Amino acid sequence: MNAMTLTRRLSGHRPRCDEPLTDIAFCAWIAQALPGEILEYHRGLIAIDRNAEISKLGADESERIDHLADRAFAAAEIGLVHLLQQRIALNDYRYLAVARPRPAEATNSLFHLLLENEG
């Protein structure tokens, strides 16, 4: 996917809502997303925002972002999404998940793996 295609597709990314995206909502999006659909799952600087000790967002928000980032990485590891980032400005990025075609062996159990608590 080239930059022009990505820019065109971003016009339909995650609609704004009052509630921040949770890891569970992220998994629900994966379960219903069509290949090529794009979700902006975070905006900011995720390496800082997910760390409560250095983030200015507060402990609860950092914890939410940390869980969300873990789920996004796990989904990418098992081939459900591609993860991209788009630089907007200094220390400001869009973190994007692009739904991939589901692997032939994909079952609901893969989605359950994403929801399991990490050791």
C-alpha atoms as one frame of an Amber mdcrd trajectory, in Angstrom:
protein
   0.000   0.000   0.000   1.561   3.288  -1.049   1.260   6.601   0.813  -1.432
   7.953  -1.522  -3.628   4.883  -1.002  -3.110   5.095   2.740  -4.036   8.783
   2.789  -7.238   8.125   0.842  -8.214   5.255   3.123  -7.560   7.261   6.284
 -10.527   9.467   5.532 -12.711   6.594   6.743 -10.668   5.514   9.772 -12.004
   5.221  13.297 -14.839   7.634  13.931 -14.377   9.926  16.885 -16.283   8.905
  19.970 -16.412   9.969  23.590 -14.881   6.773  24.928 -11.179   5.948  24.453
 -10.487   2.751  22.543  -9.904  -0.242  24.816  -8.061  -3.446  24.056 -11.394
  -5.295  24.045 -12.913  -2.852  21.545  -9.762  -3.246  19.427 -10.256  -7.027
  19.365 -13.921  -6.563  18.472 -12.872  -4.348  15.555 -10.457  -7.033  14.320
 -13.209  -9.646  14.505 -15.449  -7.704  12.133 -12.972  -5.696  10.006 -12.673
  -6.372   6.318  -9.194  -6.697   4.787  -7.728  -3.254   4.158  -9.853  -1.422
   6.717  -7.848   0.940   8.885  -8.235   1.768  12.556  -6.372   4.571  14.295
  -5.839   2.956  17.675  -3.707   5.686  19.255  -2.585   9.242  18.649   0.462
  10.605  20.448   3.809   9.008  21.246   2.989   5.480  22.351   6.394   4.676
  23.873   5.871   7.474  26.385   2.078   7.388  26.664   2.018   3.743  27.750
   4.534   4.263  30.559   2.843   5.658  33.682   6.177   6.746  35.175   6.949
   9.206  32.379   3.569   9.886  30.759   1.611  13.008  31.635  -1.668  11.215
  30.890  -2.154   9.615  34.290  -1.779   6.053  35.496  -5.200   4.770  34.346
  -4.819   6.188  30.831  -1.259   4.866  30.547  -2.455   1.437  31.626  -5.249
   1.497  29.008  -2.765   2.463  26.293  -0.290  -0.191  27.462  -2.932  -2.938
  27.206  -4.056  -1.633  23.821  -0.490  -1.557  22.473   0.103  -5.119  23.711
  -3.068  -6.344  21.950  -2.145  -4.542  18.735   1.307  -6.149  18.731  -0.166
  -9.584  19.504  -2.639  -9.205  16.626   0.206  -8.300  14.283   2.288 -11.241
  15.496  -0.442 -13.734  14.579  -1.090 -12.083  11.226  -4.429 -10.374  11.811
  -3.267  -6.783  11.218  -0.397  -4.727   9.878   0.747  -1.989  12.246   1.773
   1.377  10.835   2.566   4.764  12.215   2.190   8.095  10.500   4.139  11.079
  11.771   1.965  14.155  12.175   4.407  16.442  14.021   7.244  16.226  16.524
   6.255  13.601  19.125   2.818  13.215  17.525   2.014  10.057  15.587  -1.044
   8.229  14.374  -0.833   4.540  15.218  -2.783   2.523  12.679  -3.913  -1.063
  12.385  -4.736  -2.328   8.895  -6.900  -5.441   8.828  -5.318  -8.318   6.908
  -7.114 -11.158   5.195  -7.752 -13.769   7.828  -5.420 -16.766   7.701  -7.155
 -19.979   6.645  -6.627 -21.411  10.120  -8.138 -18.323  11.805 -10.933 -19.190
  14.154 -12.541 -17.415  17.022  -9.851 -18.959  19.212  -7.330 -16.510  17.696
  -9.457 -13.629  18.863  -9.677 -15.202  22.317  -5.868 -15.299  22.423  -5.846
 -11.532  22.050  -8.143 -11.153  25.042  -6.209 -13.413  27.408  -4.313 -11.781
  30.221  -0.599 -11.736  29.668   1.567 -13.647  32.131
